[in-house]
Amino acid sequence: MIMKYKAFSILFSILLVITLPLALCSCGSKNNSSNNEEIVLRIANWEEYLDEGDWDDDEEIKLENGKKIIGRNTMIKDFEKWYEKTYHKKVKVEYSSFGTNEDMYNQLTIGDTYDLICPSEYMIMKLLAEKKILKYSDDFWDISNSENYYAKGVSPYIKKSLDQLKYHGQSVGDYTAGYMWGTLGYVYNPKYVSRKDAEDWGLLLNQKYHKKVTAKDSVRDCYFAVRGMQTQKQILTDEFQKQADYQKKLSALLNDTSDQSIQSAGEILSKMKDNVYSFETDSGKSDLVSGKVVANLQWSGDGVYSMQQVEEEGIKLRYAVPKASTNLWFDGWCMLKDGIGRDKEKQQAAQAFVNYISRPDNVVRNMYYVGYTSVIAGGKDQTIYNYIKYMYGSDDKKSVDYDLNYFFKQNGDNYNYVMKTSKEMSEGQLYAQYPTKDVMKRSAVMAYFGDQTNKKISRMWIDMRCFSLK
């Protein structure tokens, strides 16, 4: 059964940050919550990236394991009630939102104080480098605690990816709890674009689609796409594929920021600028719906939204990940030193919030509302897997097997996570939300480059966008 999401996340769109009241800005770690009757927890998250409740009755989700899920209240309000009932202490959440990682960082720079934030992987690495975030406590990882839904339920694949992502020897997985994740690829209209073309990074340069494709107005995403174009022939050779350290070499190639690579990227981007319909922040989805373009470089979550929107109009779109490589991205929850400091009660409340939204039924609420994919598999609880079958399962004779064992299977779990779905979904919405294992093999996280390198890449981007490079 296919349902329309109530809302979608507009990642990296240029929006104004909604700041907390000025009175809160002066509050920092000096305020020890143990001296107050109520804990005040200040949270900053992306726009429309958490269930805001108020679902209609006909939106209730009824799963095969008997679970019935509906968002009556906001997730924040439900958390406050749950926390008081569970820990016998009142907590008041001051919730704020931001439009881009950079906006969020700027708010921190000018003195706004938060306890818990949800940046993307490269910004997490920047904050880690600047020693601004706290490690999660040992108690948080104790799977014998029935309330530790994150530790018990995070996908083994995602947990391993976060643990292996390091900055100066420190594991990102120690300092962040994942929230949503996905890939970078092309949403395309199969009526006009072949899957072979859509699985090639060079689609944005393909003259067949002159002024009929769009790219992200984002230097990082476009730089990654260009690195994909520059390296895909090398990556697809048998010699490269069979290397023992294939993943390490793949990441190194796609994260190359040498002066030569940056200059070459600028030249390719200038050609791309002449070929694409536009560099866009959010109009790509509507341009696909209206038919102005036939393909769009998109994050997987926005891809799901685009496909669902046009489905109502009788248009069938697909999602493709280039054969050579893709970007694996994460958004994750980080506790800030300036906000929490040494306040153990506040840290417990922050970690409890992460656990609460990692509870399987709440994961379903957030995925339904936001449209993106949670890092939580659910452990022994199959609610999330049942939800995926509810959304994309098919009993049709033409249905195909779709293997999700890499994401859902835990140690000691004997269940076989292979579902039946339509061919359409295996190349569309399901593929965008939960890519296959072979896609994950060719994925790489785009690292934090450091301030000096970022300046060089930003200068290249500005030159390309504002001037004609030759």
SVG drawing of the C-alpha trace seen along z (x, -y; Angstrom):
<svg xmlns="http://www.w3.org/2000/svg" viewBox="-10 -38 57 57">
<polyline fill="none" stroke="black" stroke-width="0.4" points="0.0,0.0 1.4,-3.4 0.7,-6.4 1.5,-10.0 3.9,-11.4 2.5,-14.2 5.6,-16.3 9.1,-16.1 12.5,-17.4 14.0,-20.2 17.7,-19.3 20.3,-22.0 17.7,-24.5 18.6,-28.1 16.2,-29.2 16.4,-31.5 17.1,-29.9 14.3,-30.1 16.2,-31.0 15.3,-30.4 14.0,-33.3 16.8,-35.7 16.3,-35.0 17.4,-31.4 20.6,-32.4 22.2,-33.5 21.5,-30.1 24.4,-27.7 26.0,-24.9 26.1,-27.1 22.4,-26.3 22.5,-23.0 19.1,-21.3 19.5,-19.4 18.8,-22.7 15.6,-23.2 12.3,-21.3 12.1,-21.1 14.9,-20.2 15.0,-22.5 16.3,-20.8 17.2,-22.9 17.0,-21.0 17.9,-22.3 16.8,-20.2 16.2,-20.6 12.9,-22.1 10.0,-19.6 12.3,-16.8 10.2,-15.4 6.6,-14.3 4.4,-17.3 1.3,-15.1 -2.3,-16.0 -2.7,-13.0 -6.2,-12.4 -7.9,-9.2 -7.6,-7.6 -3.9,-7.9 -3.6,-5.4 -1.0,-2.7 -2.1,0.8 0.8,3.3 0.7,7.1 2.3,7.5 -0.8,5.9 0.8,2.4 -1.4,-0.6 0.5,-3.8 -0.8,-7.4 0.6,-10.8 -2.0,-12.6 0.4,-15.0 3.7,-16.3 6.7,-14.0 8.0,-16.7 4.9,-16.7 4.7,-12.9 8.4,-12.8 7.8,-15.2 5.0,-13.0 7.0,-9.8 10.1,-11.2 8.2,-12.3 6.4,-8.9 9.7,-7.0 12.2,-9.1 9.8,-10.8 11.3,-14.2 9.7,-17.0 11.5,-18.0 10.6,-21.1 11.9,-21.0 12.7,-24.3 12.6,-23.2 14.2,-25.2 14.9,-24.5 17.5,-25.5 17.7,-25.4 21.4,-24.5 24.3,-23.1 26.1,-26.4 23.1,-28.3 23.1,-26.1 26.9,-26.5 26.6,-30.3 24.0,-30.4 26.5,-28.5 29.2,-31.0 27.2,-34.1 26.3,-32.6 23.1,-30.6 23.2,-27.7 21.7,-24.3 22.0,-21.0 21.2,-18.6 21.5,-19.3 21.1,-17.2 23.8,-18.2 25.1,-16.2 28.2,-14.0 30.7,-16.6 29.5,-19.1 29.6,-16.5 33.3,-16.0 33.9,-19.8 32.4,-20.0 34.4,-17.0 37.6,-18.7 36.7,-21.8 36.0,-19.7 32.4,-21.1 30.5,-17.9 30.3,-15.3 30.7,-11.5 27.6,-9.5 27.8,-7.8 28.5,-4.1 25.0,-3.9 23.6,-4.9 25.1,-1.8 23.9,0.7 21.5,3.0 20.3,4.6 18.4,1.3 14.9,1.7 14.7,-2.1 17.9,-2.1 16.1,-1.8 18.9,-3.3 21.6,-0.9 19.2,2.1 17.8,1.0 20.3,-0.8 21.0,1.0 24.3,3.0 25.4,1.7 24.8,-2.0 26.5,-1.5 29.6,0.0 29.6,-2.9 29.5,-5.5 32.1,-3.7 34.5,-3.5 34.1,-7.2 36.9,-8.8 38.5,-12.2 42.0,-12.3 41.5,-8.8 38.2,-9.5 35.2,-7.6 32.1,-9.6 30.0,-6.8 31.1,-7.7 29.9,-11.3 26.7,-10.9 23.6,-8.9 22.4,-8.5 18.9,-9.8 18.3,-9.7 20.5,-8.5 20.5,-8.0 22.3,-8.2 22.7,-10.7 21.4,-9.8 19.2,-10.7 15.4,-10.8 14.4,-10.4 11.4,-9.9 11.9,-6.5 9.7,-7.7 12.6,-10.0 15.7,-8.8 17.1,-5.3 18.2,-3.6 21.7,-3.2 22.0,-6.9 20.6,-7.5 23.2,-5.2 26.0,-7.3 27.3,-10.3 27.8,-12.0 24.0,-12.4 24.4,-16.1 26.8,-16.6 24.8,-14.4 23.9,-16.6 20.8,-14.4 19.3,-16.1 20.4,-19.6 18.5,-22.0 16.4,-19.0 18.3,-18.1 18.9,-19.9 21.7,-19.8 21.8,-20.8 22.8,-24.4 25.2,-22.9 29.0,-22.9 29.5,-19.7 26.9,-17.7 28.0,-18.9 31.7,-18.5 31.0,-14.9 29.1,-14.3 32.0,-15.7 34.4,-13.5 32.1,-10.6 32.4,-11.7 36.2,-12.0 36.8,-8.6 34.0,-6.3 36.0,-4.7 38.8,-3.9 36.5,-2.6 34.6,-0.3 37.8,1.6 38.3,5.1 41.7,4.1 40.1,1.5 37.1,3.6 39.2,6.5 41.5,4.6 41.5,5.8 41.2,2.2 38.6,1.3 36.4,-0.8 39.3,-2.8 40.6,-3.5 37.0,-4.4 36.7,-6.9 40.1,-8.4 39.3,-8.9 35.9,-10.6 37.3,-12.8 40.4,-14.0 40.7,-17.7 44.1,-18.4 44.5,-21.7 44.4,-19.8 41.1,-18.0 39.5,-21.3 40.6,-23.1 39.4,-20.2 36.1,-20.1 35.6,-23.8 36.1,-23.2 33.6,-20.3 31.1,-22.3 31.3,-25.2 30.3,-22.7 27.6,-21.3 26.3,-24.9 25.8,-25.2 24.0,-21.9 21.6,-21.8 18.3,-23.6 19.3,-25.0 21.1,-24.6 18.3,-24.4 17.6,-24.1 14.1,-22.8 12.5,-23.5 13.8,-20.3 11.0,-18.3 8.3,-20.6 10.1,-20.8 10.0,-17.0 6.3,-17.1 5.6,-19.8 7.7,-18.2 10.2,-21.0 13.0,-18.5 13.3,-14.8 16.0,-14.1 17.2,-15.7 20.2,-15.1 18.6,-14.5 19.0,-13.1 17.2,-9.9 14.6,-11.2 13.6,-14.0 13.5,-11.5 10.9,-9.5 8.8,-12.6 9.1,-13.4 8.1,-10.0 5.0,-10.0 3.9,-13.4 3.9,-12.6 2.3,-9.2 -0.9,-11.1 -0.7,-12.7 -0.2,-9.3 3.5,-9.9 6.0,-7.2 9.5,-8.3 12.4,-6.1 15.5,-6.5 19.0,-5.5 22.4,-5.4 25.4,-5.6 27.1,-2.2 30.5,-3.4 29.8,-5.2 27.4,-7.2 27.5,-9.5 26.4,-7.9 25.1,-10.7 23.9,-10.8 22.2,-13.2 22.9,-12.5 22.2,-13.8 25.1,-15.5 25.3,-16.8 27.0,-20.2 29.5,-20.9 28.4,-24.6 24.8,-23.5 25.1,-20.4 28.4,-21.0 28.7,-18.6 25.0,-18.6 24.3,-14.8 20.6,-15.2 20.5,-17.2 22.7,-14.7 20.4,-11.9 17.4,-13.9 19.2,-14.4 20.1,-10.8 16.6,-9.8 15.2,-12.0 17.4,-10.1 16.2,-6.8 12.5,-7.8 12.5,-8.8 14.4,-5.5 11.6,-3.4 10.2,-1.5 6.7,-3.0 8.2,-6.5 10.6,-5.7 7.6,-4.8 5.9,-8.1 8.9,-10.1 9.6,-8.3 5.9,-8.6 5.9,-12.3 9.3,-13.2 9.7,-10.8 13.4,-10.0 14.9,-6.7 15.7,-6.1 19.0,-4.5 17.0,-2.3 16.2,1.3 14.5,2.1 16.5,5.1 14.1,7.9 11.1,5.7 10.0,6.1 7.7,3.0 9.9,1.0 10.3,3.9 6.6,4.5 6.1,0.8 8.3,1.1 6.3,4.1 3.1,2.2 4.4,-0.6 6.0,1.3 5.1,5.0 3.4,6.8 1.7,10.2 1.5,9.8 2.7,12.7 5.3,10.4 6.7,9.3 10.4,9.6 12.5,10.5 14.1,7.5 16.9,8.4 17.2,6.1 19.2,8.5 22.2,6.2 20.2,3.4 17.8,5.3 19.6,8.5 21.1,8.5 23.5,11.0 21.6,14.1 18.5,13.1 17.3,16.1 14.6,14.1 15.2,13.7 14.5,10.1 13.7,10.6 10.4,9.1 8.2,9.2 7.8,6.0 7.0,4.8 9.6,4.3 8.6,0.7 9.3,0.2 12.6,2.1 13.8,-0.7 11.7,-3.5 10.6,-4.4 11.8,-1.3 15.2,-1.5 15.5,-5.1 14.6,-4.5 16.5,-1.2 19.1,-0.8 20.4,2.7 23.6,4.1 25.5,3.7 24.7,-0.1 26.1,-0.3 29.3,1.4 30.0,-1.4 29.1,-4.2 31.4,-6.6 30.9,-9.3 32.0,-12.8 34.4,-13.9 35.0,-17.2 37.8,-18.9 39.0,-21.5 38.7,-25.2 41.5,-25.9 40.3,-23.3 36.7,-24.5 37.8,-28.0 39.4,-26.8 36.4,-24.7 34.0,-27.6 36.1,-30.0 35.9,-27.6 32.2,-27.3 31.7,-31.1 33.8,-31.6 31.8,-28.9 28.4,-30.3 29.2,-33.9 31.6,-33.9 32.3,-32.0 35.4,-29.9 37.5,-28.9"/>
</svg>
